[in-house]
């Protein structure tokens, strides 16, 4: 969906005009994928705009940078303050938040050490990632012919820009084949994740999700859903999942900051059907939390 420009972007500690938020063509990350980033949502609530699990996201970005020997020149607290300022100055009641730390302009070559680490944060209005209808009826997915990378090739626990070419080519394949989203298997043939979402299936009343050892990102929304399920007395188990497990699931949904909690109604022409009771319960509770309707979970909300 097209971006909706706002007034200001935060770049290296300064607020600049949206149209001036540019980088040099020889920025290291543009050529070699040397950047780490996050996707975060701010929701409209009765108490004003609230960013969901902001600190958790920024701490994950810090961990991603550590894996790639990048020292982010701003603390988590400084970045939290920058997000608050940016949402306020742009007058947004809800938005998507995209912080990114990347190797900037300096030297050209694979070795990134001589290049500075630049940091930017952008915010903009953004609706449902997979479409509003998807939240109600679910999406159609396909098993991609492209595999998720091995953890000794690119660490899956780092949300690194260069790794997402893997997701992009799988997404493009799925869209051109008439599906909404792709599911990626790891090199061993087990289910890892979708191109930008974690996956959950329900069998015999229990919820299963691939373990992080299968290669999915340790998603913040994934963690949120696991805690919601536990609070509802539902069993959640991490285990290796095969494609046949997907085809025979009683319910299935995917999670992510952009996708939120989206049901899956079909995989490779195997129909799962309309969202089931467990999926609906988790989805409803998730939206009540992020929209500030449940005080029990207020510690997950950063009110702007």
C-alpha angles and dihedrals in degrees: 000000000000118000118250107221119227130193105262142030124192112233123174093333099317134098110231135175115278092240091052095054095108138133134213116271088239094056105144095229091055090061103032107023094243100157138101124208148168138219114217134170131219114201133200109246136172087262094050131263114349126189113217116234092335097165092048091054095047092047088053090052089052090052091048090053091049091057089057095042093249118145109208106217093218129065123237089251091053091050091048089054090048092053091051092049093047095051091047097047091050091049095230124162092189133007150142116266121211117186116179134180115195144166105262139198117318122091129009120229139078095280105086101187098101093053122092121244107240123193129205136173124197130182130191141158109272130173131205110326098218095032134277092263090056091065090058104034104020134236136275115240137185134201105252123231086221117085127220110253122263113258090240090057100047118355107242092207089067115080092216124168097227093057092063094075082078090057094042096056092046091048092049091050091051095047093049089051090055100258130123098226144001130236116213127211122209123240090272091056098252124128113270110169143294121274092278106355140073118235134229130184131190123218126167090351094304127113120228131187132175114265118243087251086070089065109259122137112259091248123207090216089047089056090046092053092048090054093046090051092049090050088055092051093251122147114241119187131183111217142142110279126202128207088251088058088057093049092052099040118131090212135001137185139170129221137204141128091263097036094037105189108337123174120229114222102177141018121192091337092309103126118222093173137212119349110288129225097267093048091048093048093051093043093050093048091047093055093045089054098047092045091056097249097125117061092194089075100039090117087072091059126082104201111210 
